[in-house]
């Protein structure tokens, strides 16, 4: 009986129409419940155009890029667009001082010149399926996924609404992905960390790849004989542009939201977790930035690492400010008070909030240990390498050659490694670990060793002076005697306990999450006017809204469009992140914009970025921004700094996603990159 009640409840939730704001990340297979609202806001197609298993639909044009971004097909020959920062690691791995694709960009002059990227893959959703009843009947999610994968696909089962629903996701995984083009970082990463998460933005954040397949158009390992993949659907491109108020739809793979957590979780994030992580990452970034400023080789070597560390670092800063500004914890407490009054007369729900709070109180100390270790000792590169070596050896099967595998691992690791930088970071991070970690959680052997050396910095120096893991004398047969390996071994008991806490966030720890299943179900029974959508978990979602500016401060309105004029105003040859290519300077000076120039705010320029009200999160980087006719108008790449709290609370007055205008992408390919031949295979529409 309970199963039927639960399923009936969720069927009711699925047909709820709209919250007033453009909030929500909706499952594509259930998007029919949103179409009326979408059409009121300017969408002109059908639910089946968005998602269908019976015919080609937009879902076939969207990919999970790498493992944490989104990309989209823009031609019938597998041409793929994503963000520059999503392709950054691939571009960096193919770069060197002699071939500095990060600084100068890269454009293949033909298919033969496209560069294979080892290890890069994309996933295309074949289908999604509600398997809630199967799980309720006793089938294990892992068994359901395994059966689906035996059809020649990859598959997994993901819980929605904290386990009140389960969906099976089946994917094709393409393993031959090649770099076609990337603008110089002074276009693709224009503004660097300074402009990250802010508006106005002037970043041409895109890169171009191509997916290849075997002769049967199915996934295949890299081979010169492979052919460009022929997607079932690709996006036509609108060169008409966007205006304020125009409908926009984001189709991608948002990574993580926590819309339904209680005030306990908000307080932990805003007052404990984020501040600690911000402080530790600030120290690491300061060390890396100083080294990069001194040496061009180090700048390339650590470019991807720096960007990876800085992205979340700045996001957390905005998140803390946003949660405090909105008073999210206080709002949650008021909501919880009303819920508790309603639930008091219902035995199945009374006391739920008390149970959640008790679970949080028990879980917070352990989760803090996990986060502190991860951001301090666990962030030391040599520590990670030592851990990977020992883990690889433990997985070796009889007869396998560990020595060869270890040497290959070391060669890959050393390519982008500076012992000097890592030593400086290790000094800071070990000191922070010892200062912040509860004394009873610090390994006794470490405490004694640090005391013997006279301090954390002196102990780190002894480690780095004597380790052979990063030395030419490296001997895989002797790693057990290496001081870095012994250092890592000190943390084995701690890391074992930490592994049990290594969930996406505090609320996903089983001892806490178990209470959210009935809590979310109860909220849906009680709060009938609320439009519930499942939290993001890196599965395909639809979000929709409109192009819109916002009032940043009292009397300070920010228009929703930036232009090339803003790029040139920031241009500074003395600052790496603002030193635009000379070619772009010449084009601007001559106003040689070709078909990409248009009148904006009374002058002819090229549009660069625009704002919209779409609800996005990490993972939506690279997502297609689609107009009401189903045409590509931009590539999502960021949120405004004051929007980053939208993972926990979406504020329609201030939350905005930032996208690079597709016309700036085409302008850069055509006029800056000189690769206009790529436009010939795209479907450009006015």
C-alpha positions as CSV (number, residue, x, y, z in Angstrom):
1,X,0.0,0.0,0.0
2,X,2.8,2.5,0.9
3,X,4.4,1.9,-2.4
4,X,1.2,2.9,-4.3
5,X,0.7,5.9,-2.2
6,X,4.3,7.1,-2.8
7,X,4.1,6.5,-6.5
8,X,0.8,8.3,-6.7
9,X,2.2,11.3,-4.8
10,X,5.1,11.6,-7.2
11,X,2.7,11.4,-10.2
12,X,0.9,14.4,-8.7
13,X,4.1,16.3,-8.2
14,X,5.1,15.6,-11.9
15,X,2.1,17.6,-13.1
16,X,2.5,20.6,-10.9
17,X,3.0,23.6,-13.1
18,X,5.3,26.5,-12.5
19,X,6.8,28.2,-9.6
20,X,6.7,31.9,-10.4
21,X,10.5,32.0,-10.9
22,X,12.6,30.2,-13.5
23,X,13.8,27.7,-10.9
24,X,14.2,24.0,-11.5
25,X,16.3,21.3,-13.2
26,X,13.7,19.0,-14.8
27,X,14.1,15.4,-16.0
28,X,13.8,15.4,-19.8
29,X,11.6,12.3,-19.9
30,X,9.0,14.1,-17.8
31,X,9.3,17.5,-19.5
32,X,5.8,17.2,-20.8
33,X,4.5,18.4,-17.4
34,X,6.4,21.7,-18.1
35,X,5.6,22.4,-21.7
36,X,2.6,24.7,-21.1
37,X,4.7,26.9,-18.9
38,X,7.6,26.8,-21.4
39,X,5.3,27.8,-24.2
40,X,3.9,30.7,-22.2
41,X,7.5,31.9,-21.9
42,X,8.3,31.5,-25.6
43,X,9.1,27.9,-26.4
44,X,7.7,26.8,-29.8
45,X,8.5,23.1,-30.0
46,X,7.1,19.9,-28.3
47,X,8.1,17.7,-25.4
48,X,9.1,15.0,-27.9
49,X,11.4,17.4,-29.6
50,X,13.3,17.7,-26.3
51,X,13.3,14.0,-25.4
52,X,12.2,10.9,-27.3
53,X,13.3,7.3,-27.5
54,X,11.3,6.7,-30.7
55,X,12.9,9.4,-32.8
56,X,15.8,11.7,-32.9
57,X,15.5,14.5,-30.3
58,X,17.6,17.2,-28.7
59,X,18.9,14.7,-26.1
60,X,20.8,13.1,-29.0
61,X,22.7,16.3,-29.5
62,X,23.9,16.7,-25.9
63,X,26.8,14.9,-24.4
64,X,28.4,14.5,-21.0
65,X,31.9,15.8,-21.8
66,X,34.8,14.2,-20.0
67,X,33.2,13.5,-16.7
68,X,32.0,16.8,-15.4
69,X,30.9,19.1,-18.2
70,X,28.4,19.2,-21.1
71,X,28.9,19.6,-24.8
72,X,26.7,19.7,-27.9
73,X,26.9,18.6,-31.5
74,X,26.7,21.4,-34.1
75,X,27.2,19.4,-37.3
76,X,26.2,16.1,-38.9
77,X,29.9,15.1,-38.7
78,X,30.4,15.0,-35.0
79,X,31.6,18.5,-34.5
80,X,31.2,19.4,-30.8
81,X,31.3,22.6,-28.8
82,X,32.0,22.9,-25.1
83,X,33.7,25.4,-22.9
84,X,37.3,26.3,-23.1
85,X,37.6,25.6,-19.4
86,X,36.1,22.2,-20.0
87,X,38.6,21.4,-22.7
88,X,41.4,23.1,-20.7
89,X,43.0,20.0,-19.3
90,X,43.0,18.4,-22.8
91,X,44.5,21.5,-24.4
92,X,47.1,21.7,-21.7
93,X,48.0,18.0,-22.0
94,X,48.7,18.6,-25.8
95,X,50.7,21.8,-25.1
96,X,54.4,22.4,-24.5
97,X,56.6,25.5,-24.5
98,X,57.3,24.9,-28.2
99,X,53.6,24.2,-29.0
100,X,51.8,26.5,-26.5
101,X,48.2,25.9,-27.5
102,X,47.0,27.5,-24.3
103,X,48.6,30.9,-25.1
104,X,48.4,30.9,-28.8
105,X,45.3,28.7,-29.5
106,X,45.1,25.8,-31.9
107,X,43.1,25.3,-35.1
108,X,43.3,22.1,-37.2
109,X,43.6,23.0,-40.8
110,X,42.0,19.7,-41.9
111,X,40.5,16.6,-40.4
112,X,44.0,15.1,-40.6
113,X,45.3,17.8,-38.3
114,X,42.8,17.1,-35.5
115,X,44.6,16.0,-32.3
116,X,43.6,12.8,-30.5
117,X,43.2,13.4,-26.7
118,X,44.2,10.2,-24.8
119,X,41.7,9.3,-22.1
120,X,39.0,11.8,-23.1
121,X,35.5,10.4,-23.7
122,X,31.9,11.7,-24.1
123,X,28.7,10.0,-23.1
124,X,25.5,10.3,-25.0
125,X,22.2,9.3,-23.3
126,X,20.4,6.5,-25.1
127,X,17.5,6.4,-22.7
128,X,16.3,7.1,-19.2
129,X,13.8,4.9,-17.5
130,X,11.8,5.1,-14.2
131,X,12.7,1.9,-12.3
132,X,11.2,2.9,-8.9
133,X,8.8,0.0,-8.9
134,X,11.6,-2.4,-9.7
135,X,13.7,-1.2,-6.8
136,X,10.6,-1.2,-4.5
137,X,10.1,-4.9,-5.6
138,X,13.5,-5.8,-4.4
139,X,15.8,-5.4,-7.4
140,X,19.2,-3.9,-6.6
141,X,20.1,-0.7,-8.5
142,X,23.5,-2.2,-9.4
143,X,21.8,-5.3,-10.8
144,X,19.4,-3.2,-13.0
145,X,22.4,-1.2,-14.3
146,X,24.4,-4.3,-15.0
147,X,21.6,-5.9,-17.0
148,X,21.3,-2.7,-19.1
149,X,25.0,-2.5,-19.7
150,X,25.0,-6.0,-21.1
151,X,23.2,-4.5,-24.1
152,X,26.6,-2.9,-25.1
153,X,26.1,0.4,-23.2
154,X,27.2,2.0,-20.0
155,X,24.5,2.3,-17.4
156,X,23.8,3.4,-13.9
157,X,20.8,3.9,-11.6
158,X,20.4,7.2,-9.8
159,X,18.1,8.0,-6.9
160,X,15.9,11.1,-7.1
161,X,14.3,12.9,-4.3
162,X,16.6,11.1,-1.8
163,X,15.5,7.7,-2.9
164,X,11.8,8.3,-3.4
165,X,12.3,7.6,-7.1
166,X,15.0,5.8,-9.1
167,X,15.9,6.2,-12.7
168,X,18.1,4.1,-15.0
169,X,20.4,6.0,-17.4
170,X,21.8,4.2,-20.4
171,X,24.7,5.7,-22.3
172,X,26.9,5.2,-25.3
173,X,30.5,6.1,-24.4
174,X,32.7,7.4,-27.3
175,X,36.4,7.1,-26.6
176,X,37.9,8.7,-29.7
177,X,37.6,12.5,-29.2
178,X,39.9,14.9,-31.0
179,X,40.8,18.6,-30.5
180,X,39.7,20.6,-33.5
181,X,40.2,24.2,-32.3
182,X,40.7,26.4,-29.3
183,X,41.0,30.1,-29.1
184,X,44.0,31.6,-27.3
185,X,43.6,31.6,-23.5
186,X,43.4,35.4,-23.7
187,X,40.1,34.8,-25.5
188,X,38.9,31.5,-24.0
189,X,40.0,32.4,-20.5
190,X,39.9,36.2,-20.8
191,X,39.9,37.8,-17.4
192,X,41.2,34.6,-15.7
193,X,40.5,34.1,-12.0
194,X,39.9,37.9,-11.6
195,X,36.7,37.9,-13.8
196,X,35.6,34.4,-12.8
197,X,32.0,34.3,-11.5
198,X,31.5,38.1,-12.1
199,X,29.6,40.3,-14.5
200,X,30.1,42.0,-16.9
201,X,32.0,39.1,-18.5
202,X,34.0,39.1,-21.7
203,X,35.2,35.6,-22.0
204,X,35.1,33.6,-25.2
205,X,34.8,30.4,-23.2
206,X,34.6,27.7,-25.9
207,X,36.6,25.0,-27.5
208,X,35.9,22.7,-30.5
209,X,36.2,18.9,-30.6
210,X,35.1,16.1,-32.9
211,X,33.8,12.7,-31.9
212,X,34.9,9.8,-34.0
213,X,33.4,6.3,-34.3
214,X,34.0,3.0,-36.0
215,X,32.7,2.1,-39.4
216,X,29.4,1.1,-37.9
217,X,29.1,4.6,-36.2
218,X,29.4,2.9,-32.8
219,X,32.0,3.7,-30.1
220,X,35.5,2.5,-30.8
221,X,39.0,3.0,-29.4
222,X,41.2,5.5,-31.3
223,X,42.2,4.5,-34.7
224,X,43.2,6.3,-37.9
225,X,40.5,4.3,-39.6
226,X,37.7,5.8,-37.5
227,X,35.3,8.2,-39.1
228,X,33.5,11.3,-37.7
229,X,30.5,10.2,-35.7
230,X,27.2,10.9,-37.3
231,X,24.9,12.0,-34.4
232,X,21.1,11.4,-34.7
233,X,20.6,15.1,-34.0
234,X,22.7,18.3,-34.0
235,X,21.7,21.8,-33.1
236,X,21.1,24.4,-35.8
237,X,22.7,27.7,-34.9
238,X,20.9,31.1,-34.8
239,X,22.9,34.0,-35.9
240,X,20.0,36.4,-35.3
241,X,21.0,36.8,-31.6
242,X,19.1,37.4,-28.4
243,X,17.2,40.3,-26.8
244,X,16.2,40.9,-23.3
245,X,13.1,38.8,-22.5
246,X,13.8,36.1,-25.0
247,X,13.2,32.5,-24.0
248,X,16.3,30.4,-23.2
249,X,16.6,26.7,-22.4
250,X,19.7,25.0,-20.9
251,X,20.1,21.3,-21.7
252,X,22.9,19.7,-19.8
253,X,24.3,17.7,-16.8
254,X,24.2,19.8,-13.6
255,X,26.3,18.3,-10.9
256,X,25.1,19.0,-7.5
257,X,22.3,21.0,-5.8
258,X,20.9,20.7,-2.2
259,X,17.5,22.4,-2.5
260,X,15.7,20.5,0.2
261,X,18.3,20.3,3.0
262,X,17.6,21.7,6.4
263,X,19.0,24.7,8.2
264,X,21.6,22.4,9.8
265,X,23.3,21.8,6.4
266,X,23.1,25.5,5.4
267,X,24.9,26.6,8.6
268,X,27.6,24.0,8.2
269,X,28.3,25.1,4.6
270,X,28.2,28.9,5.3
271,X,30.0,29.0,8.7
272,X,32.3,26.0,8.8
273,X,33.0,24.1,5.5
274,X,33.3,26.9,2.9
275,X,35.4,29.2,5.1
276,X,37.9,26.5,5.9
277,X,38.2,25.4,2.3
278,X,38.6,29.0,1.0
279,X,41.4,29.7,3.4
280,X,43.4,26.5,2.5
281,X,42.9,27.0,-1.2
282,X,44.0,30.6,-1.0
283,X,47.4,29.5,0.4
284,X,47.8,26.9,-2.4
285,X,46.9,29.4,-5.1
286,X,49.3,32.0,-3.7
287,X,52.2,29.6,-4.0
288,X,51.3,28.4,-7.5
289,X,50.6,31.9,-8.8
290,X,54.0,33.2,-7.6
291,X,55.8,30.3,-9.3
292,X,53.9,30.8,-12.5
293,X,54.8,34.5,-12.6
294,X,58.5,33.6,-12.5
295,X,58.6,30.8,-15.2
296,X,56.6,30.4,-18.5
297,X,57.1,26.6,-18.4
298,X,55.6,26.5,-14.9
299,X,52.7,28.7,-16.1
300,X,51.8,26.0,-18.7
301,X,52.7,23.1,-16.4
302,X,50.4,24.3,-13.6
303,X,47.7,26.1,-15.7
304,X,45.1,23.4,-15.5
305,X,45.8,22.7,-11.8
306,X,45.5,26.4,-10.9
307,X,42.3,26.8,-12.8
308,X,40.8,23.7,-11.1
309,X,41.7,24.9,-7.6
310,X,40.6,28.4,-8.2
311,X,37.2,27.6,-9.7
312,X,35.6,26.1,-6.6
313,X,37.6,28.5,-4.4
314,X,35.9,31.6,-5.8
315,X,32.5,29.9,-6.1
316,X,32.6,29.1,-2.3
317,X,33.3,32.7,-1.6
318,X,30.2,33.8,-3.5
319,X,28.2,31.1,-1.9
320,X,29.0,32.2,1.6
321,X,28.1,35.8,0.8
322,X,24.9,34.8,-0.9
323,X,23.7,32.5,1.8
324,X,24.4,35.1,4.5
325,X,22.8,37.9,2.4
326,X,19.6,35.9,1.9
327,X,19.5,34.7,5.4
328,X,18.9,31.2,4.0
329,X,19.4,29.4,7.3
330,X,16.8,31.6,9.0
331,X,14.4,31.1,6.2
332,X,14.9,27.3,6.5
333,X,14.3,27.5,10.2
334,X,11.0,29.3,9.7
335,X,9.9,26.8,7.0
336,X,10.9,23.9,9.4
337,X,8.8,25.5,12.2
338,X,5.7,25.5,9.9
339,X,6.4,22.0,8.7
340,X,6.8,20.7,12.3
341,X,3.4,22.1,13.3
342,X,1.8,20.3,10.4
343,X,3.7,17.1,11.0
344,X,3.0,17.0,14.8
345,X,-0.3,15.2,14.3
346,X,1.1,12.6,11.8
347,X,2.9,9.8,13.5
348,X,4.9,8.8,10.4
349,X,6.3,12.4,10.1
350,X,6.3,13.8,13.7
351,X,9.8,14.1,15.0
352,X,11.5,13.9,11.6
353,X,13.3,17.2,12.0
354,X,14.6,16.1,15.4
355,X,16.0,12.9,13.8
356,X,17.6,14.9,11.0
357,X,19.3,17.3,13.5
358,X,20.5,14.5,15.7
359,X,22.0,12.7,12.6
360,X,23.7,15.9,11.5
361,X,25.2,16.5,15.0
362,X,26.7,13.0,14.8
363,X,28.0,13.3,11.2
364,X,29.5,16.8,11.2
365,X,32.7,16.0,13.1
366,X,33.6,13.1,10.8
367,X,32.7,15.0,7.7
368,X,34.8,17.9,8.8
369,X,37.7,15.6,9.2
370,X,37.1,14.3,5.7
371,X,37.0,17.8,4.2
372,X,40.0,19.1,6.1
373,X,42.2,16.1,5.2
374,X,41.1,16.4,1.5
375,X,41.9,20.1,1.3
376,X,45.2,19.9,3.3
377,X,47.3,16.7,3.3
378,X,45.2,15.1,0.6
379,X,45.9,18.1,-1.7
380,X,49.7,17.5,-1.6
381,X,50.6,16.1,-5.0
382,X,53.4,13.7,-3.8
383,X,50.9,12.3,-1.3
384,X,48.4,11.6,-4.0
385,X,51.1,10.0,-6.2
386,X,52.3,7.8,-3.3
387,X,48.7,6.8,-2.6
388,X,48.1,6.0,-6.3
389,X,51.2,3.8,-6.5
390,X,50.3,1.7,-3.5
391,X,46.7,1.4,-4.6
392,X,47.8,0.3,-8.1
393,X,50.1,-2.3,-6.6
394,X,47.3,-3.7,-4.4
395,X,45.1,-4.1,-7.5
396,X,47.8,-6.0,-9.5
397,X,46.9,-9.5,-10.6
398,X,49.4,-12.4,-10.5
399,X,51.8,-12.1,-13.3
400,X,51.3,-8.4,-14.0
401,X,54.4,-6.2,-14.1
402,X,54.1,-3.6,-11.4
403,X,57.5,-2.1,-12.1
404,X,56.5,-1.1,-15.7
405,X,53.2,0.2,-14.5
406,X,54.8,2.3,-11.8
407,X,57.3,3.8,-14.1
408,X,54.6,4.8,-16.6
409,X,52.6,6.4,-13.7
410,X,55.7,8.3,-12.6
411,X,56.4,9.5,-16.1
412,X,52.8,10.9,-16.5
413,X,52.9,12.4,-13.0
414,X,56.3,14.2,-13.5
415,X,55.2,15.8,-16.7
416,X,53.2,18.4,-14.8
417,X,54.9,18.4,-11.5
418,X,57.2,20.8,-9.7
419,X,58.9,19.4,-6.5
420,X,59.6,23.0,-5.4
421,X,56.0,24.1,-5.6
422,X,54.7,20.9,-4.0
423,X,57.2,21.2,-1.1
424,X,56.1,24.7,-0.4
425,X,52.4,23.6,-0.5
426,X,53.2,20.6,1.7
427,X,54.7,22.9,4.4
428,X,51.6,25.0,4.5
429,X,49.1,22.2,4.3
430,X,50.7,19.9,6.9
431,X,50.9,22.9,9.3
432,X,47.2,23.7,8.7
433,X,46.2,20.1,9.2
434,X,48.0,19.9,12.5
435,X,46.6,23.3,13.7
436,X,43.0,22.5,12.7
437,X,42.6,18.8,13.2
438,X,41.3,17.6,16.5
439,X,44.4,16.2,18.4
440,X,42.9,12.8,18.9
441,X,42.6,12.4,15.1
442,X,46.2,13.2,14.3
443,X,48.3,10.0,13.8
444,X,50.5,9.5,16.9
445,X,53.4,8.5,14.7
446,X,53.1,11.8,12.8
447,X,53.0,13.9,16.0
448,X,56.2,12.2,17.2
449,X,58.0,12.6,13.8
450,X,57.1,16.3,13.6
451,X,58.3,16.8,17.2
452,X,61.6,15.0,16.4
453,X,62.2,17.3,13.5
454,X,61.4,20.5,15.3
455,X,58.2,21.4,13.4
456,X,56.0,20.7,10.4
457,X,58.1,22.5,7.9
458,X,61.3,20.8,9.0
459,X,59.5,17.4,8.8
460,X,58.3,18.2,5.2
461,X,61.8,19.1,4.2
462,X,63.1,15.7,5.4
463,X,60.4,14.0,3.4
464,X,61.2,15.8,0.2
465,X,65.0,15.5,0.7
466,X,64.8,11.7,1.0
467,X,61.9,10.5,-1.2
468,X,62.8,8.8,-4.4
469,X,59.3,8.8,-5.9
470,X,60.2,12.0,-7.8
471,X,63.9,11.2,-8.3
472,X,65.7,9.6,-11.2
473,X,66.7,6.9,-8.7
474,X,63.1,5.8,-8.4
475,X,62.9,2.0,-7.9
476,X,59.4,0.5,-7.8
477,X,60.7,-2.5,-5.8
478,X,61.6,-0.3,-2.9
479,X,58.6,2.0,-2.5
480,X,57.7,0.5,0.9
481,X,61.0,2.0,2.3
482,X,60.2,5.4,0.8
483,X,59.5,8.1,3.4
484,X,56.7,9.6,1.4
485,X,55.0,6.2,1.2
486,X,55.5,5.7,5.0
487,X,54.1,9.1,5.5
488,X,50.9,8.2,3.6
489,X,50.7,4.9,5.5
490,X,50.4,6.9,8.8
491,X,47.0,8.0,7.7
492,X,45.7,4.6,6.7
493,X,43.3,4.3,9.7
494,X,42.2,7.9,9.3
495,X,41.7,7.5,5.5
496,X,39.7,4.3,6.0
497,X,37.3,6.2,8.2
498,X,37.4,9.2,5.9
499,X,36.4,6.9,2.9
500,X,33.2,6.2,4.7
501,X,32.4,9.9,4.7
502,X,33.4,10.6,1.1
503,X,30.0,11.5,-0.2
504,X,29.0,14.5,-2.4
505,X,28.0,16.5,0.6
506,X,27.2,16.2,4.3
507,X,23.5,15.4,3.6
508,X,24.4,12.4,1.4
509,X,26.0,10.5,4.3
510,X,23.7,7.5,4.8
511,X,23.1,8.2,8.5
512,X,21.7,11.6,7.5
513,X,20.2,10.8,4.1
514,X,18.0,8.1,5.4
515,X,15.8,10.8,7.1
516,X,15.5,12.8,3.9
517,X,13.5,10.2,2.1
518,X,10.5,10.5,4.4
519,X,11.2,14.3,4.9
520,X,11.0,15.1,1.2
521,X,7.9,12.8,0.8
522,X,6.3,14.7,3.7
523,X,7.1,18.1,2.3
524,X,5.4,17.1,-1.0
525,X,2.3,16.1,0.9
526,X,2.3,19.3,2.9
527,X,3.6,22.0,0.6
528,X,1.3,21.4,-2.4
529,X,2.0,24.7,-4.1
530,X,5.7,24.1,-4.4
531,X,7.2,22.9,-7.7
532,X,9.5,20.1,-6.7
533,X,12.3,18.9,-8.9
534,X,15.0,16.4,-8.2
535,X,18.4,17.7,-7.0
536,X,21.1,17.7,-9.6
537,X,23.3,14.7,-9.7
538,X,25.1,14.9,-13.1
539,X,22.2,13.4,-15.0
540,X,20.6,15.1,-18.0
541,X,18.3,18.0,-17.1
542,X,16.3,20.8,-18.7
543,X,16.2,24.3,-17.2
544,X,14.5,27.3,-18.8
545,X,14.1,31.0,-18.3
546,X,14.8,34.2,-20.3
547,X,17.5,36.7,-21.2
548,X,17.6,39.2,-18.3
549,X,19.8,41.8,-16.6
550,X,19.5,42.5,-12.9
551,X,19.9,45.2,-10.3
552,X,23.3,44.5,-8.8
553,X,23.0,47.1,-6.1
554,X,20.6,50.0,-5.4
555,X,20.3,51.9,-8.6
556,X,23.0,49.9,-10.4
557,X,21.3,47.9,-13.2
558,X,23.4,45.5,-15.2
559,X,22.4,45.0,-18.9
560,X,22.3,41.4,-20.0
561,X,24.8,41.7,-22.9
562,X,28.5,42.5,-23.1
563,X,30.4,43.4,-26.2
564,X,33.8,43.4,-27.9
565,X,34.2,47.0,-26.7
566,X,34.4,45.7,-23.1
567,X,37.1,43.3,-24.2
568,X,39.2,46.1,-25.7
569,X,38.7,48.3,-22.6
570,X,40.3,45.6,-20.5
571,X,43.0,44.8,-22.9
572,X,46.4,45.1,-21.2
573,X,49.6,43.5,-22.8
574,X,51.3,43.5,-19.4
575,X,48.8,41.2,-17.8
576,X,48.6,37.6,-19.1
577,X,44.9,37.2,-18.6
578,X,44.1,40.5,-20.4
579,X,46.6,40.4,-23.2
580,X,44.3,39.9,-26.2
581,X,45.7,38.5,-29.5
582,X,47.1,41.2,-31.8
583,X,44.8,39.8,-34.5
584,X,41.8,40.8,-32.4
585,X,43.2,44.3,-31.8
586,X,43.6,44.8,-35.5
587,X,40.1,43.6,-36.3
588,X,38.7,45.9,-33.7
589,X,40.7,48.9,-34.9
590,X,39.5,48.3,-38.5
591,X,36.0,47.4,-37.3
592,X,36.4,44.4,-39.6
593,X,33.6,42.4,-38.0
594,X,32.2,41.0,-41.2
595,X,28.7,39.4,-40.8
596,X,29.2,39.2,-37.0
597,X,29.0,42.9,-36.3
598,X,25.6,44.3,-35.2
599,X,24.2,47.4,-33.6
600,X,24.3,47.1,-29.8
601,X,23.4,50.1,-27.5
602,X,23.8,52.5,-30.4
603,X,27.1,51.3,-31.8
604,X,28.3,48.5,-34.1
605,X,30.2,45.8,-32.2
606,X,30.3,42.1,-31.7
607,X,28.2,40.5,-28.8
608,X,30.4,38.5,-26.4
609,X,28.3,37.2,-23.5
610,X,24.8,37.4,-22.1
611,X,22.9,36.8,-18.9
612,X,19.7,34.7,-18.4
613,X,17.6,33.4,-15.6
614,X,18.3,29.7,-16.1
615,X,18.9,27.6,-13.0
616,X,22.4,26.0,-13.5
617,X,25.1,24.4,-11.4
618,X,28.5,22.8,-11.8
619,X,28.3,20.3,-14.7
620,X,26.2,22.8,-16.8
621,X,29.5,24.2,-18.1
622,X,29.4,23.8,-21.8
623,X,25.6,23.3,-22.0
624,X,23.8,24.5,-25.1
625,X,21.6,27.6,-24.6
626,X,18.7,27.1,-26.9
627,X,16.1,29.6,-28.1
628,X,12.3,29.0,-28.5
629,X,12.8,27.5,-31.9
630,X,15.3,24.9,-30.8
631,X,18.4,26.8,-32.2
632,X,21.7,27.3,-30.4
633,X,22.2,30.9,-29.3
634,X,25.0,30.4,-26.7
635,X,27.2,28.1,-24.6
636,X,26.6,28.3,-20.8
637,X,29.8,28.7,-18.8
638,X,29.3,30.4,-15.5
639,X,27.0,32.0,-12.9
640,X,27.3,35.5,-11.5
641,X,29.1,35.5,-8.2
642,X,26.0,36.4,-6.2
643,X,24.2,33.5,-7.8
644,X,26.5,30.7,-6.5
645,X,24.2,30.1,-3.5
646,X,21.6,28.8,-6.0
647,X,22.8,25.3,-5.3
648,X,20.9,25.7,-1.9
649,X,18.6,28.7,-2.6
650,X,17.6,30.1,-5.9
651,X,16.9,33.9,-5.8
652,X,15.1,35.0,-9.0
653,X,16.0,38.6,-8.4
654,X,19.7,38.0,-8.6
655,X,20.5,34.5,-9.9
656,X,21.8,34.6,-13.4
657,X,23.7,32.2,-15.6
658,X,26.4,33.5,-18.0
659,X,26.8,32.3,-21.6
660,X,29.1,33.1,-24.4
661,X,27.1,34.4,-27.3
662,X,27.3,31.9,-30.2
663,X,28.0,34.8,-32.6
664,X,31.2,35.5,-30.7
665,X,32.1,31.9,-31.0
666,X,31.6,32.0,-34.8
667,X,33.3,35.4,-35.1
668,X,36.4,34.0,-33.2
669,X,36.5,30.8,-35.4
670,X,36.1,32.9,-38.5
671,X,38.0,36.1,-38.1
672,X,40.5,35.4,-35.3
673,X,41.2,31.7,-35.8
674,X,41.0,31.7,-39.6
675,X,39.1,28.4,-39.5
676,X,36.0,29.5,-41.4
677,X,35.8,26.1,-43.1
678,X,34.3,24.8,-39.9
679,X,31.3,27.0,-40.4
680,X,30.6,25.3,-43.7
681,X,29.5,22.1,-41.9
682,X,27.2,24.0,-39.5
683,X,23.5,24.8,-40.0
684,X,23.5,28.6,-39.6
685,X,20.1,30.3,-39.5
686,X,18.9,33.9,-39.5
